[in-house]
């Protein structure tokens, strides 16, 4: 089994904000595979599909970003999904809009959703796709991540979502996150 988790905040108020790029990526993947996220369990919304005989979960935790780990850990335990069978997609201010970076482990880098996952999963060795949101030139970081992308940034946002979907598809079909990481990190 595999689980693809997009981080974000539930509700229309947050739907198009930078902090919800993980949710947007899961929606892109769901559209690609024609999957509805029509199940709810353990404070998460999810849908499933089969690819080459393997069950794949697409997940959006509904716990709000800062407590994402609670929902993910409960789903992993219930469905007996291992740490190397997940990928977490989330926003990263240190990357420019339009860029993605894949990692297999690392620190939270100040990201509260990742801090929560590291705490609940009792470790930081899980696959990640970081999606760039850029850094604010002025003003607060909180205001930045909870604001929508500008209209000018939309082509770059769409490119990053397409690349995140491509990376997930590559990982699902090739079954080697290191190879996927090498291919997609090289794209720039």
N, C-alpha and C positions, 0 to 999 in steps of 0.2 A: 504494500500500500504506500501511497504518497500523500502528503498534505501540503498544499500551497496556502499560506496565510498572508493576507494583506492587512497591514495595520492602519487604523484610522479611528475616527470617532463616529458613533451612530447619530442619525438624525439629519434632517434636511439643512439645519443651520450650518453643519460642517461639511456637507456633501461635496462642495467644489473647492475646499481649502487645500493648501499645500500639504498639510498634515494628513490628508486623506488620499494621497497618491497611492498608498498600498491598497486601499479599497478600490480605487479606480483601476489599478492593475488587475485585481481579481475579477472585476467586471469585464475587462478586456479579454481575459483568458476565458471567462464563462461564455462570452459572446463567440469567441473563436471556436469553442467546443460545443456550442449550443446547449449550455447547461443553465438551469435555473437554480438560484440559491434559495430553495424553498423548504429547507429544514431548519429547525432551531433546537439546540440542545446545549446545555452547559454555558449559557450566556454567549452563544455564537450562532451566527447565521451561516449555513453551508449548503452546498450542493455536491453531488458526486457524479462521476462518469467513469467509464472503463476505457483504458487505452492499452492496446496490446495485451489484454487479459488482466491488467493491473487496475485496481480500484484507486481513483484519485479523488481527494477531497479538496474543494475550494472553500476557504473559510474567511469570514470577517468576524472577529471578536466584537461583541456588543458591550463590552465592559468599560469602554473609553480607553484611550491610548495607554494611560499610566497603569492600567491593571490588565493589560492584554495577556500576560502570562497565565493568569488564573484560568481563562477560558481555553487557551491552547493546551495547557497541561492536562486539564480535565478531559478534553477530547482525545488527546494522545493516549491517556491511560485507558479510557473507555474502549477505544477502537484498537488498542495495542499497536500504536504507531511508534516507531523508534526515532531517535533523534536524527539519525542520518537520512531519514525518509521525509524530512520537512524542509521547506524553504520559506523564509520570512521576507516579505517585500515591504519596504518602508521608505519614508522620506529622509533625505540627507542634505542639510544646508551646506555642507562642505563641497558638494558637487554642483556644477552649474546646471541650470535647467536643460533638459534634453540628454543628459549623461546618465548612464547606469554603471555600477560597479558591483561585482560579485565577490563574496568572501565566504570562507568556510568556518571562520571563527573570529573572535576578537572581542574587544571591550564594547561597552555600550556607547562610548564616545559622546556621553551626555544625553543620549536619546532615552527618554523615560519608558517608552514601550519596550525597547531592547533591555533596559535595566530590569523591567518586570519579567520578561522572558528568562533572562539569565537567573533571576532569583527563583522563579517557579520551576524551571527545568534543571536547576542545580548545575549549571555549567554554561559555557559560552561557545561550545563546539556544535553550532548548527549553521546550516547554509543560509545565506542572506543575499538579497538583491537590494542594493541601495539605489534609490532614484533621486536624482538631483533636483533641488528646489531653489538653489542659489541662496546667498546670505543677504540679509537686509543691509542696505547702505547706511541706514540710520533708523532709529526707532527700536522698539523692543522685539526680541526674538519671538515671544509669544504672539504678539500682533502679526508678525510676519507669517508664522506657520498656520495661523488661524484665518488668514486672508486668502482669497482666490488668486490664481495665477492671472497675470495681465493678459489682455487680448493678444498683444504682440508675442507673448510666450507660447501661445497655443500650439503652433506647429512643432516647437521643441518638446512640449509636453506630450503630444501625440506620438512623436518619434520615440521618446523614452518609454512610453507605455507599449508601443509596438515591439521595441527591443526587449523589454521585460517579458512580454508574452513569448517572444522568440526564444529567450533564454530558458524559460520554463519548459517550452515544447522540446527544446534540445535536450534538457536534463531528463525529461520524461521518456524520451525515445532512445537516448544514448546511455542512460543510467550511470553517468560518471560526472559528478558535479565539478571536479577539477578540470576535466576537458572542456566542459561548458564554460567554466570561469575563464580559462585561457582563451577560448574563442571570442567570448563577448567582451572581456576586458581589453583585448587587442583592438576591438572596433573603435575604441576611444570615446 
